[in-house]
Amino acid sequence: MSENKIKIMTISDHPFSASGVGTQTKYMIDYLIKTGRYQFVCFGGAIKHADYRPQKASEYGDDLVVYPVDGYGTQDLVRQALETLKPDILWFMTDPRFYEWLWDIDNEIRSKIPMVYYHVWDNYPYPKFNRKFYLSNDLVCTISKVTDDIVRTVAPEVECKYLPHSVNMEVFKKLDEKIIAKFRKSNKFDDKTLFFWNSRNARRKMSGSTVWWFADFLKQVGKDKACLLMHTEPKDPNGQDLHALIEELGLTNGEVMFSVDRATPEQMALFYNAADATICISDAEGFGLSCLESLACETPVIANMTGGLQEQVYDGKDYFGVGIRPTSKAVIGSQQVPYIYEDRISQEDFNIALHAINSMTKEEKAEVGKMGREHLLKNYNPEVLMKEWDEVFTNLYKKYGSWETRNNFKPWELKEIA
């Protein structure tokens, strides 16, 4: 243990990036460093780098050093980091497709330090092909109840802990009505129902369908009665040309608007507050951070009942907006992922959801939003979840140790041959 602090090496999206993975990594690092018991060395990946020199942030000093890497790193970079930086625990996060190379050397790593995988998986059927990956960790932490059930079923002998995402609820909160009204008026939203969409313009996020179906909704209520604000890149190569869509649909007079500049968390909170509802209808979604941020701001959501979205919009008793049940569950896949459900909603059900929000009174939306934040405070409270991460790492270090104190790991197993 370095300087009586547990040193954690993370591999994930760059902790200063705006992605959901990067944001969650930053939340965890920020909280744990403030306890005075942790140091972090990070492989900051998933973005293009202009400079590959180690990076520090003044508020953390030597307790956080980020090493920019392409992708999520390489086996040799991990080997080099283990020998030179001497971390006590390796923590890594996102879809397992990005980490097969890392699990290929799990015996090398785990002979020295324990591996903690923060697991993201979108849907059923149970991915039995992931079992070998789950078995290659000392602990698997799960992002959603769906993911938790999957790990416990596919690899029941692996230590598992449910730890969903959270957001800074001091930033993402209900704002003063005067601030909201001023923002809506200055952007000509004040007399319209405003729907907000905050996701990457990528195929699974259903960006094109959202625009296309919204055009039909406007035909029914009137083009001057509602507006769609999309915080995304309209020409993202991973998605559709959204500018081409609005041209084709004749939505060029402010019916669909784009926010493309990088926004601070405070600016994002204003967007959520200004909206009447946030749309999250991905056909595959491990968690869906925009749903959580919206509810934290007491803004109802329209969400596909899939992956991690379903447990946010619905607590088993109440909906915090409109939850849409998928009308089709296609089995798709690839060479890496042989099978997984893709949950698609119908245009009809989406249209019904838009009308439901549009017909709600201001008081009704406020009540639904208030219930949504209460749901988050009960089940996604950042203070509670960060304390759980603290307990996870403290207990893991005590149980498994590292380097000279490493125990409870066998790089071999005995099998009886008939």
Secondary structure, 3 states (H helix, E strand, C coil): CECCEEEEEEEEECCCCCCHHHHHHHHHHHHHHHCCCEEEEEEEECCCCCCCCCECCCCCHHHEEEEECCCCCCHHHHHHHHHHHCCCEEEEEECHHHCHHHHCCHHHHHCCCCEEEEECCCCCCCCHHHHHHHCCCCEEEECCHHHHHHHHHHCCCCCEEECCCCCCCCCCCCCCHHHHHHHHHHCCCCCCEEEEEECCCCHHHCHHHHHHHHHHHHHHHCCCCEEEEEECCCCCCCCCCHHHHHHHHCCCCCCEEEECCCCCHHHHHHHHHHCCEEEECCCCCCCCHHHHHHHHCCCCEEEECCCCHHHHHECCCCECEEEECCCEEEEECCCCCCCEEEEECCHHHHHHHHHHHHHCCHHHHHHHHHHHHHHHHHHCCHHHHHHHHHHHHHHHHHHHCCHHHCCCCCCCCCCCCC
